[in-house]
Amino acid sequence: MGRRPARCYRYQKDKPYIKSRFCRGVPDPKIRIYDVGNKLADSDLFPLCVHLLSDEKEQISAECLEAARIVVNKYMSTEVGKDFFHMRIRAHPFHVLRINKMLSCAGADRLQTGMRHAFGKPIGLIARVRIGQIFMSIRARKSDLSHCIEALRRAGYKIPGRQKICVAKEWGFTKFTHDQYELYKKQGRLIKMGAHCDWRRAHGLLKDAGNQAVMAFEYERKSVIESNKKKAAAEAKAKAI
């Protein structure tokens, strides 16, 4: 008996059933690479970030994710270059699929037990996603926005259900908006961590941090003043309209 089509396992049902010491003999997922492109690039190089979102509560097989990864990698490498983008798969297949194998040969009714002891054997892995969950992200240069959107549009054909493509307001894969990132970079508060970055906060004892804590507190005060000015200007503009 061959593998069942993915439509048999598309919808979420019951609790997650993951690999454990009780659930053994689970085959490896078909997707083994989750980052492609220039994954070691500094966060300064790729300010643009585009996401592919799920618009349904469903299950996506590891084969679908692998097919989508190949499509994006091939298109972006051809149109942009392998060193000028970084794509990350953010949905991981942990849910184990089962199948109760049935014989289809002559005299099968004498050999099998029907629906008795029908708890199946593991046959594969699948990712459970919710509405609005990001399962693929690309960071690249601002000039490559159209290529990122086209790559994710093609990836959507490899995945069941509805998807949405959105351009993130954050800088690359960081948690900061473009304004925050440029402000913290100008103030020298960014702590580079590869594709991500953190920032120096104005917390802790002064005697432990010395001059750094005083500088961080001053930067924090200035950034709050600047953000308040922007909010006030936006409110005034909204009232004028």
VOGU-3710 file (C-alpha; in Angstrom, 3 decimals, decimal comma):
1> mgrrparcyr> 0,000/0,000/0,000  1,432/3,415/-1,021  1,551/6,660/0,880  -1,767/8,439/1,310  -2,157/11,876/-0,347  -1,621/14,907/1,889  -5,322/15,873/1,682  -6,040/12,988/4,073  -4,054/14,798/6,801  -4,778/18,432/5,985
11> yqkdkpyiks> -6,991/19,386/8,940  -5,973/19,455/12,593  -7,612/16,810/14,737  -7,101/15,907/18,406  -3,937/16,702/20,334  -0,418/16,989/18,893  1,207/13,559/18,693  4,980/14,035/18,804  8,008/11,779/18,735  8,913/10,505/22,202
21> rfcrgvpdpk> 10,085/7,405/24,022  6,510/6,123/23,751  6,204/6,935/20,019  9,183/5,227/18,414  10,124/4,344/14,863  9,215/7,768/13,465  10,845/8,437/10,061  12,994/11,567/9,620  11,281/14,619/8,100  11,908/15,267/4,409
31> iriydvgnkl> 12,999/18,836/5,156  16,446/18,973/6,770  17,586/22,514/5,824  15,683/25,474/7,276  17,999/28,361/6,276  19,176/29,060/2,711  21,047/31,925/1,105  23,494/34,175/2,942  22,519/33,144/6,460  25,712/34,605/7,996
41> adsdlfplcv> 25,022/38,107/6,624  25,037/40,944/9,127  21,693/42,483/10,035  22,747/45,810/8,437  22,915/44,262/4,948  19,279/43,115/4,662  16,779/45,689/6,011  13,805/44,262/4,083  11,742/41,371/5,483  8,814/39,661/3,725
51> hllsdekeqi> 6,661/36,937/5,326  4,444/34,158/3,979  1,519/33,709/6,399  -0,986/30,904/6,754  -4,587/32,023/6,320  -6,018/28,707/7,571  -5,769/26,463/10,594  -4,314/23,362/8,991  -1,428/20,922/8,772  1,466/21,225/6,306
61> saecleaari> 3,566/18,165/5,525  7,360/18,150/5,593  7,294/17,392/1,853  5,359/20,630/1,194  7,837/22,676/3,199  10,775/21,105/1,364  9,169/21,794/-2,036  8,503/25,432/-1,060  12,098/25,840/0,167  13,495/24,531/-3,138
71> vvnkymstev> 11,277/26,885/-5,177  12,291/29,981/-3,201  15,982/29,072/-3,197  16,034/28,453/-6,956  14,154/31,637/-7,885  16,043/33,961/-5,525  19,451/32,496/-6,445  18,693/33,072/-10,136  17,141/36,554/-9,907  19,007/38,103/-6,957
81> gkdffhmrir> 22,066/35,940/-6,299  22,725/33,448/-3,526  24,652/36,024/-1,454  21,955/38,704/-1,472  19,080/37,075/0,425  18,407/34,886/3,447  15,308/32,684/3,636  14,193/30,873/6,773  11,509/28,195/7,196  9,762/28,974/10,498
91> ahpfhvlrin> 7,271/26,100/10,682  8,726/22,820/11,947  7,108/19,404/11,414  6,752/17,779/14,849  3,320/16,141/14,599  3,543/12,421/13,751  1,214/10,967/11,119  -0,143/7,424/11,491  -1,625/4,897/9,086  -3,493/1,676/9,779
101> kmlscagadr> -2,200/-0,422/6,913  -4,803/-2,590/5,223  -4,175/-5,455/2,837  -5,763/-5,271/-0,601  -4,881/-8,705/-1,963  -7,167/-11,700/-2,452  -8,228/-13,291/0,822  -7,216/-10,211/2,817  -10,286/-10,533/5,054  -8,859/-13,797/6,427
111> lqtgmrhafg> -5,498/-12,216/7,277  -6,346/-8,834/8,823  -8,450/-7,784/11,793  -10,422/-4,876/10,246  -10,944/-2,031/12,701  -9,757/-3,956/15,751  -6,445/-2,583/17,124  -6,697/0,197/14,539  -4,117/2,572/16,113  -1,751/3,068/13,148
121> kpigliarvr> 2,024/3,048/12,721  4,036/6,278/12,160  4,555/7,144/8,477  5,692/10,784/8,447  5,773/14,212/10,075  3,661/17,304/9,619  3,611/20,915/10,893  0,499/22,265/12,613  -0,099/25,959/11,818  -2,707/28,467/12,938
131> igqifmsira> -4,278/31,428/11,163  -1,771/34,267/10,816  1,264/32,115/11,664  4,451/32,860/9,725  5,961/29,768/8,157  8,480/31,367/5,777  10,450/34,640/5,872  12,926/36,272/3,474  15,273/39,121/4,331  16,977/40,998/1,506
141> rksdlshcie> 17,861/44,446/0,160  15,073/46,997/-0,247  15,542/47,000/-4,023  14,646/43,274/-4,193  11,102/43,591/-2,810  9,408/42,476/-6,032  11,614/39,362/-6,269  10,851/38,386/-2,652  7,112/38,687/-3,243  7,302/36,643/-6,448
151> alrragykip> 9,364/33,908/-4,739  6,826/33,587/-1,910  3,948/33,611/-4,413  5,514/30,619/-6,164  6,099/28,884/-2,830  2,381/29,233/-2,062  1,585/26,833/-4,919  3,436/24,062/-3,072  1,397/24,496/0,115  -2,307/23,639/0,622
161> grqkicvake> -4,874/26,190/1,698  -4,740/29,985/1,538  -1,681/32,096/2,235  -0,942/35,795/2,550  2,251/37,677/1,722  3,079/40,683/3,879  6,011/43,098/4,129  7,193/43,363/7,738  7,660/46,718/9,456  10,687/45,323/11,303
171> wgftkfthdq> 14,287/45,609/10,132  15,221/42,188/8,693  14,786/39,394/11,245  15,214/41,741/14,205  12,449/42,858/16,579  13,038/46,580/15,932  11,208/48,796/13,464  13,260/50,719/10,891  13,103/53,912/12,973  14,132/52,123/16,176
181> yelykkqgrl> 16,971/50,253/14,464  18,458/53,400/12,931  18,076/55,300/16,223  19,762/52,602/18,330  22,497/52,198/15,726  23,184/55,939/15,780  23,312/55,844/19,587  25,649/52,824/19,595  23,197/50,683/21,579  22,853/47,749/19,159
191> ikmgahcdwr> 24,421/44,418/20,108  24,961/42,492/16,861  23,997/38,791/16,974  24,277/37,767/13,317  20,871/37,929/11,637  19,399/39,265/14,905  20,457/41,954/17,326  19,726/43,095/20,865  20,062/46,518/22,483  21,679/47,921/25,622
201> rahgllkdag> 19,043/48,764/28,205  19,225/51,353/30,973  18,901/48,769/33,764  21,160/47,419/36,483  23,368/48,870/39,192  25,500/51,891/38,302  28,468/50,538/40,264  28,453/47,356/38,160  28,218/49,030/34,771  30,087/52,282/35,383
211> nqavmafeye> 29,987/54,819/32,572  28,118/52,444/30,230  25,027/52,502/32,430  25,049/56,316/32,570  25,351/56,491/28,773  22,566/53,928/28,314  20,290/55,896/30,648  20,965/59,091/28,677  20,290/57,319/25,378  17,049/55,910/26,791
221> rksviesnkk> 15,925/59,363/27,892  16,671/60,868/24,466  14,920/58,059/22,590  11,789/58,445/24,756  11,746/62,180/24,071  12,089/61,575/20,316  9,341/58,931/20,252  7,007/61,216/22,238  7,622/64,021/19,750  6,743/61,715/16,842
231> kaaaeakaka> 3,554/60,543/18,576  2,503/64,132/19,279  3,155/65,129/15,654  1,134/62,153/14,373  -1,791/62,992/16,695  -1,731/66,639/15,630  -1,734/65,612/11,972  -4,676/63,243/12,561  -6,678/65,992/14,302  -5,948/68,436/11,485
241> i> -7,308/65,948/8,954
//
